Amino acid sequence: MTTKERKNEIKTNMWQYAMAEQAKFSDPNFSSTTWKETPLRGASLTPSSVLSLIDARATKEEGNTFYKAGKYRKAIAKYQSAMRVFLGKDATLPSLEYLNEGYLKLGDGVVDHMQVIELTACAGNVAQSYVKLYEASRDVEDLIALIDWTEEIRIIYECLKYSVMPEAPPWRRFHLNVIEYFTVPIKRFAGISAVFKELGNTSLAMMYITLASNYYVAAENVADASKAKALGNLLTDLFNLGKIRHPEPLLYAAMNITQPKLQIRGTWKKLEMTGRKAPGKSCLSCWIWNGRLYTAGGMNDVYMEQRDMWCLTLSTMKWKKLPDLPPLRPTAGLYTSRPMRIWNGKAYLFCGMQKIWVFDCATEKWSSLATKLQGSWPYPQNELFAYTSTILEGKLYVFGGDDSVTRLGTDIFMELDLETLHWRHISGSSGLSPHRSRPGLRVFTQLFAVPEQRKLYLCFGDANRSQAERCGHPAGHHTDYPYDDLWSYSLEAQAWKRERLRGNFPCLRAEHSAVYNPHLKRAIVHGGYNADMSSATRFTFSFYSDAYVFNPENGIWQQVITRGFPTYRAQSALVVDPDTGITYLYGGWTNSDYYPSKVILNRTFDDLWQLKLDTDGGYFEEEEYDIDTRSVAHGPWNQCFSCKKLDVSLKKCMGTCEGLVFFCSKTCQEKGWTEHKEAHGCRKRS
């Protein structure tokens, strides 16, 4: 096959893949709409908007002149000045707010659509200028600015949609019938995808290249569509990224830290436990109190809810069986999760009823408490699962979940004072009632508290559209909608705020685990599931095993770069020992694409890992990081020490190294023996 034929094949594959992605969104709720549901006409220009356009375009041309001369920072200043023609001279750029008031006015009927195009074009030009600056300097601040300005394009478009349709569900698409509306995001999203791929964040690279491809396909019926088609060569990575896992073992094994502000070194240490072990489960509750790790409830391999409860003494690594959870209305399927939260030695279990269950960790006994709410109870079936919760300042906060009515998930946000046992219904309702001012309807999201800020953070999650479709809900669809958003709730302001995603952040996902480590002053996110990202051989969804660290002070995310990692998983538990600051990962589940098996389709885990991070108090050990990647597990796979092949059926070395390395054949063992002997001091057993 010639080079030209190979390129044509890649383009064909890419187009077919993009069309398949677009086909997922063929339901009415996903169809694109134009401004106010009507076509746009240039005749709507007003004299004032014409003058603004002339002024902005003239300023933009000055920026173009600087850009062509290689004076990129001066070009950036001009492009920002052009944007301020529409936003006001004091507008902060890039926007500090995701739901920016200036952008939210773009669809109010006064602003002309060409102003939106000019704003987007200028934002794209700023991003391109930072591309040039970063290529020359490799300075991390230029890289962060490039990421911020690429996100600015998404923010402009999201705000435009919500200004026109403030109560639209997030999966509703919106576009203007102007070709420039499509070409800017195609260029910029494809470009930033390559940047994240270079950083090792392949899942986020895949997300952006998919976004670019969606605009590429949606532009097909717009006038001058050939301008978008000419950009098809930018999307050739779509097909390749769509075939790998995240992280991809061979790519990840070769990763090094290139931008310490956006990457952080880490190691995973698998901990050995003795005696009878707690059974593997997903969706489990997990917490640490007084040197013991507790697990309760969850789902087994065949998706049945379990009531057993265990604790692991961390100093001896021995398990102990505890009294079962109280009788609950049993459920089956992948959707049951009832997280228990610890406060002052007592763990609280909420199931959607006004009665809550309490487990006293000291006496190891269960009791129940009656709670009160002024007004009507928001859960019509007295049931809730797949929700998230956390405790801050003696109050239990509950968000989202499945109330057995909407099935998409809810946006109900509740607060229970654990002293007075009085509930407060803060926001949301059962039913389809989303609004741009608060997080959308979802299940399997994560809520964590940052006491220093007196804030709660809510990240990612899933609108369970497939379950809604099975129940005949009008918003149902065969593919779930994974969220890629981050929200904060301030106890002082008593309000939600959608936060910008900055730095090297996770891609859209649900069923992930998250925890705030008060010793590190950082939140950690690991793994999860994405119903809408194909990266395997048989299934059109993804499981992850990547990890990220979030700094609430500056909003910057870092990806954790490790040597080896636990098997890809969702619905696991990430917990922090409040006394030592050690971060643990326990349990979860995956399927046979991510844990190869000819016998089982799904598998739950009973393993325990410690995550060590290269920061003060992170328990990082240099010698555990600076090791041969051929001697560590990459998910379920080991790597042949000789040929580097990844497989689950490799044979351990039987020498004195105690199985430190693996070989795929007798031939590879003979070829690699000398190197292994010198590197690891292994000898043949007598």
N, C-alpha and C positions, 0 to 999 in steps of 0.2 A: 504494500500500500504506500503510495506516495505521500509526501508531506501535505500536499494540497488536499488529497482525498481524506487524509486523517483529520485535517481541520474541518472539512465539510461534514465528516461523520460526527465530530464533537458538536458542531453547531446544530446538526439535526437532532442529536440526542438531547442537547440542551433545550431546544424548542419543544420537543416532545415532553420533556420533564416539566417545563414551564406550563405547558398546556394542561398536563395532568394536575399540577398544583392549582391552576385556575379552575379546573373542573370541580374541585372540592367545594368551591364557593358559588355553585350554580343556583342555590336556593334564593328566594326573593329577598331575604334579609341580608344577603351578601352582595346583591347587585349594586353596581355603581350608579350614582345619581348625579345630576347636575345641580347647579345653583337653584335653590328653591323649587326643584323638580322641573325647571323650565330651561330651554336652551339660552345661552348667553349671546348677546348681540353687541357689537362694538358701538352701535348707535346710542347705547345707554350712557356714554361718556358725558359728563357735565363739564362746563367751562373750568370749574375749580380743579376737577380731577385731571383735566387735560394739562393745566399748568403744573400740577404736581408731578405728572408723568414726565413732562418735558424737563423739569428741574432735576428729577431723580435720574433720568437717563443721561442727562449731561454730566452729572456728578459721577455716574457709573462709568461713562466713557473716559473721564479723567483717571479713574481707577484702572481701566483697561490699558491706558497709556503707560501708567507706572508698572503694571504687570508685565507688559511686553518688554519693558526696559529692565526687568529683573528687580525692581524696587518693590518687593512684595508687601512690606509693612506699610508703606505709603499707599499702596493699592488697597490694602485692607481698610485703612482709615477712610478712604474715599467711598468704598462700598458700604461701610457702616453709615457714613453721612448720607448716602443715597437712601438707605433704609429709614433713617430718621426723618426724611422728608414726609414719609407716611405715618411714622410712629410718634413723632414729636422729637424736638431737639434734645430733650433730656432722657430719652429712652435708653435703658441699660442694655447693652448687647455684648455677648449673647444674653438672652433673657434669664433672669434669676428664677423666674417662676415658670413652671411647665404650662399651667393654664394662665397665660399672660394676657392681661386686660387689653393691651394693644392688639394682639393677634385675635382675641375673641370678638373684636369689633369688625373683623374683616367680612363677616357675612351678614351684617345688619341691614343691608339694602342700600346703604349710602356709599360704601366703598366700592369702587369699580373693580371688576375682576382682573383687569390688567395691572392694577396695583399689587394684587396678590402675586402675579407672575413676576413682576419686577422685584418684589421683596424676596421671593424664592431664588431668583436668578442672582441677586446680590449675595444672599447667604451662601449659595453654591460657589460663587466666585471667591468669597472669603475662605471657604473650605479648601478650594483649589490653591489659593495662595499659601495656606498653611501646609498643603502637600509639598509645595516647592521649598518652603522654609525647612520642613522636617527632613526632606531628602538631602538638603545641604548640611543641616546642623546635627541631625539625630537627637535634638534636644527634646526632653520629655515634655517640657511646657508647650512646645510647638505641637507635639503629638496630642496632648490633652486638648489643646485649642482646636485641632483638626477634628477630634471626636466630638467636642462640644458643638462645633458648627455643623457637622453632619447631622447631629441630633436636632439642631435648630430647625432644619428643614422638616423633619418629622413633626416637631412641635408646631410649626406654622400650619402644616396641613391638618394636624389633629385639632388645633384651635379653630381653624376654618370650618371643619366638619361640625364641631360642637357649637359653633356660633350659629350655624344654620339649623342643626338638629340637636339641641341641648339634652334631650332625653333619648337620643338614639343609643341602642346597644353598641358596645365597642366593635362588634363584628360587622356592623353596617359600613359599607364603603361609600366613598364620596370622591368625585373628581370634577374638574372643570374640563370642558371640551376644547382645550387649547393644547397644542402639542408640547409647548414649553413646560406645561404642568407635569409632563411625564419625563422629558429628557433630563431635567435637573436631577431628580432622585435616582434615575437609572445610573447616571454617571457617578454621583456621589456615593450611593449605597454600594455599588460594585467596587468603587475605589476603597471604601473603608473596610469592606469585606476582606480585601487583600491584606490590609494592615493588621486586622485581628488574626488572620491566618498566620501571619508572620510572628505575632506575639504568642501563638499557640492556642488561642481561644477559637478553636474551629467551630464550636457550636454557634457562637455569635457571628462568626464569618458566614456560616450557613444561613443564619437568620437574615442578615443583610442582603446576601446575594438572592435569597428568595424574595425579599421585598422588591429588589430591583427587577426581578423577573416578572413579578406581578404587575408592576407599572409597564413593563415591556409588552406584556400580553394585552393589558387593558387599553393600550394606545392603538390597538389594531384598527378600530373603527373611527378614529379621530382624523380630521383633515391633516394632511402632511404627515401621515403615519410613517412614511419612508424615513423621516428624520429619526424616529425611534428605532426602526428596523436597522438602521445603519450602526446602532450601538450594540447590536447582538454579540459582537466579538468580546464585549466586556463581561459577558455572562457565561463564558465557557467553563468557569470554575463551578458553576451550579451543579452540573452532572457529576463532577468528581467529588465535591463535598457531600453530595447526597448519598454517597456509597460508603462513607466512613462512620465510625463510632466516635463519641466525644467523651474523653480524649481517645484518639486513635493511637494504639500502643506503640507502633513503630515510629510514628511522628513524635509522640510525646517523649519517648525514651531519648530522643536526640535533642530535646529542648534545653536551652540554657537561658539564664536571666539576661535580658538585654535592656530592660527598662525597670529598674528596681522600684520606681514609684508606682508602677502598674503591675508588677509581678512580685511575688514573695516566695522565697524558698520554704519548702516544708517537707516533712516525711510522715508516712503512715507506718505505724507499728502495730502489728497484729498481736493481741494479748491472749495468752494461753490460759484457759480456765480448767479447774480440776473438778473431779467428781461428776455427779449428775447435773446435767445442764438444763437450763430453761429451753423449751422448744422454740424453734425459729418462727418468727411472726413478722407481719407487716402491720401498719396502722396502729402500732402499739403506743401506750403511754409509757414515758420513761422520765425519771428524775433522779437526782442524787441528794441524799440527806445523811449527814453524820457518817461519811465514809462508806456508804452503801448505795449501790445503783439498783433502782427499782424498775421492774417492768410489769405492766398490767394490761390485760385485754389484748385486742388486736385480732388479726385474721391469720388463719393457717393456709397451707398449700391449696386447699380446695375451697377457699373463699368463705369459710364459715367463721363467724365471730366467736372468740374464745373468752372465757371468764377467769382463767387462771392468773395468778400473781406470784412474782418471785422477787427476791433481792439477792444481789451479789456483793459480798464483802470485798472491797477493792484491795485490802491489804493481804488477803489470803486467796483471792480469786475463787472462792467457793460459793455455790448457789444455795439458797434456802427457799423452800416452798412456803408461801404465805396463804392466808385465807382468800378464797375466790372473791371476785367482784360480786356485788349484790345481784339478784335476779334482774335481768334487763330484758326488754323486748328484743329477741334475737333477730339479727339480720344476716343476709347472705349477699355475696358479691364483693366487688373491689372497693366499695364506697364507704365502709364503716370505719370511722375514726372518732374516738371520744377522748381527747387528750385530758389527762389529769394534771393539775398544777399544785405545786407544793408551797405552803406558806406557814411559817412558825411550826414546823414539824407535822403538819397535817396536809394531806393530799385531797383535793376537791375534784369530784366527778360530776359533771353536768351532762344531762341527757335530753334536754329540751323541756323538762318538767319544772315546776316551781319547787319541787323537792330536790335537794341535792344530796349526794352521798359524800361522806368524809371518812378517810382512812387515817387513823392515828399511827404514825410511824413508830412511836415509842411503845405503845401498848399492843400494836398490831391488831387492832379491832376496828370494825366498821360501825358507823352510825349514820343517821340521816338528819337533815335539817330542813325545816319549812322556811321558805323565803316569801317576800311580799313584793308586789309591784302595784303602784298607783296607776290605774288604767287597765286596758285589756292586754292579755298575754299575747305576744306577737307570734307564737308558734302554734298554729291551729290544731295540729295533731299531737301536741305535747311530745314532740320528738325532734331530735336534731343530731346529725352526725356529719362527718367530713368537714367539720368547722375548725377554726383555730382559736387559741386563747392564750392569755398571758396574765401575770399579776404584777401590778405596780401600785405602790403605796397602800397596800392592804385591800386593793380592789381587784376583782376578777373581771377581765374584759373578754368578751366573746364576739367573734365576727364570722359572718357567712355561714356556710354549711348547707346541707340538704335537709329541708323540713318536711319531706315526703309530700309536698304540694307542688311547688314550682318545678322541682327536680333539676333546673339549671344551676341551682344554688341561690342563696339569698344575699342581700346586702345589709341584713339586720346587725346592728351594733349595740351590744348590751354591756352594762356595768353592774356588778354586784359588790356591794360593800360587805366585806367578810366579817365586820364587827356587828353591824346593825342587821345584816341579812336583807337589806332592801335593794331591789333592782332599780336601775334607771335605763329606760329605753332611749338611747342617744339618737339613733337614726336608722333608716331603712325600714323595709316592710316585706311581708311575704307576697310574692307575685312579681311580675315583670315591671319594675319601676325604676330603672337606672337613671342616674343624672350625672352630668359631668363633674359636679362638685364633690362627689364621694366615690369610693371604690365600687366597681361594678359587681354584679351578681357572680358569686364564685364558690367553689369548693376547693379543698386541699390547697389552701393558701397558708402563709406563715405570718404570725404576729409575734414581735419581740419588743421588749421594753428597754429603753435607755434611761436609767434613773437620773443620770447627770443632766439630761436635757428635759426631764419630765415629759418624755414623748414615747409614743408607741410607733412602731414601723410595721407596715403591712407590705409584703412582697409577693408578687406573682400569683399563681393560682390558675383555676380552670373553670370556665363556664361549661357545665356538663350538658352540652347540647345533644349528645347521643342518647343519654338517659332521658332527656326531655322528649326526644323524638319517639322513643319506645313507649312513652306515656301519652303520646298524642298532643303534646304541647306545641302551640303554633311557632315558637322560636326554636323548636328542635331541628336537628340536622345530624347527618351521619358522622360528622367530624366535630369533636370538641373544640372549644376556642381557648387556647392557652394565653394567659396574660403576660405582658412584659413590663408591668408598671411597678412603681414604688410609691407608697403613700406614707405620710406621717400624721399622727394625731397628737396635738398639743393639749396637755391637761390645762395649761394656762389659758390658751385661746379657745379651748373647747371647740376645735374645728379641724377638719381634714385638710391636708394640703398634698397635692400630687408633686412629688419630688422629681427632679431631673436625674436621669441615670448618667453617671460620669465615670470616666476612666475605663477600666477593663472589666466590664460588668457581665453578669450571667445573661444568657439568652432567655427568651420566654420559656416558661416551664410551670409545672405543678407537681404535687406529691414530693416536693423537695423537703429537705430538713434545714432548719435555721436556728441559730441560738446567739444570744449576746453574751460575750465573755467580759465580765466587769473588770477582771484583772488586766486584760489586754486593751480595754476600751474599744473593742471591735466586735462586729457581728460576723458570723461565719455562715455561709450557705453551701450546702453540698447536694449533689445528685439531683434526682427528680425524674420527671417523665414529661414527654411532649407528644401529644396526640397528633400533631401536625408537622412533624419533621421526620422524614424517612432517612434512616442512616444504618439500615441493616439489610438482611437478605430476604426475609420472608414477611416482615411486618412493616406497615407504613407509619411507624411511630418510633420514638427514641427513648432509651433510658440513658442517664448520665452518671458519670463518676467524677466530674470536675468539682473543684472547690474554690470558693471566693471569699475574700475578706473585705468588709465594708467599714469605712471610717465615718461615723455619723457627723464628726466635726466639719469635715470638708466635702463630704459626699463622694469621695473617690473610692472606687473598687479596685482591688488587686486580685489577679488570678494566682492561685497557689500552684507552684511548679514542684512536683515531687518525683522521686525515683520509684516507680511502681505505684499502684493504687488499688483500693478495694474493688471488688466486682461491681459493675454498674447496677444501680438500684434506685428504687423509689419507696416512699412511705417508710423510710427508716427514721431513727431518732438520733439527733445530735444534741448532746447534753454537756454541761460544764459543771465540774465539781466546785461548789462555791467556796470551799476551804483552800483548795490547791490551785484552782484555775486551770486544771487539766481538761482538755476537750476530748470527749469520747463519741464514737459512732457505733450504733448498735442496730441490728436487725434490718428489715426491709425486704423487698422482693424484686424479682426480675423474671424475664422469660428466656426461652431456649435460644434466642438470637444472641443473648448476652451472657448466657451460661450454657454453652453447647451441650445438648443432651438428646439422645434418641428415645429416651424413656418418658421424660416429663416435659410439659409445656411451660410451666411456671415453677419457681422455686422461692421459698422464703429463707431468710438467713438467721443464724443464731451466733454470728461472730461479733467480736468486740475489738475495736480499733482505737488507738490514740493518735490524734493529729498534733504534730509538733510544728511550730511556726518559728521562722527566723526573726524573732523580735523579743524584746525584753519580757521575760515571764512566759515565753512560748515553749520552753523545754527543748529547744532545737539543739541537736548534736551534729557537729560538722561531719564526723566520721560516718554517720548514718546517711548523709546526703551524698558525700563523695565516694560512692560505691559503683561498681560495675552494674549497669542496668540489666545485664544478662543474669544476674543473681537474685533478682526480685520478681515478684508476681505482678503482671500487668492485668488487673482484673482477674478473670478466671484462667488466663493464659500464662504459661511460662515460655521462656525464650531459649531456643537451642544455643548453647554456649559457642558452638562452632559455626553454624550457618545462619543463626539468628532467626530461624523460623519460629513463629508463635503457634502453640498448640496446647490443648488440654491433656494430651496423652503422651507427653514426653516422659522419658525415663530419668529418674534421679541418679546422680552420680553415687555409686555405692562405696566410694573411698572414705577416707578419714574426715572429709569435709562435712559429713553428715547430710548429704543431699543438698549442698549449697547451690549447685548448678544442675542443669538438665541437658540431655542430649536426645536428638530425635532418631538416631540410628547408631549402629556399631561403627559405621564409617566416620560419622561426625565425632564420636567419642575418641576414636584413634587420632583424628586430625586435631582435635582441640585439647587433648590430654596434656601435652607439654605446656601450653599456655596456662591451662587451669592449674597445673601442678606448681608452676612458678608464681602465679598470681595469688593463689590461695593456700599454698603449702599442703595441698592434698596428696595423700599417698595411698597406694593400694593396701587393702587390709590383708593381714597375714592369715 
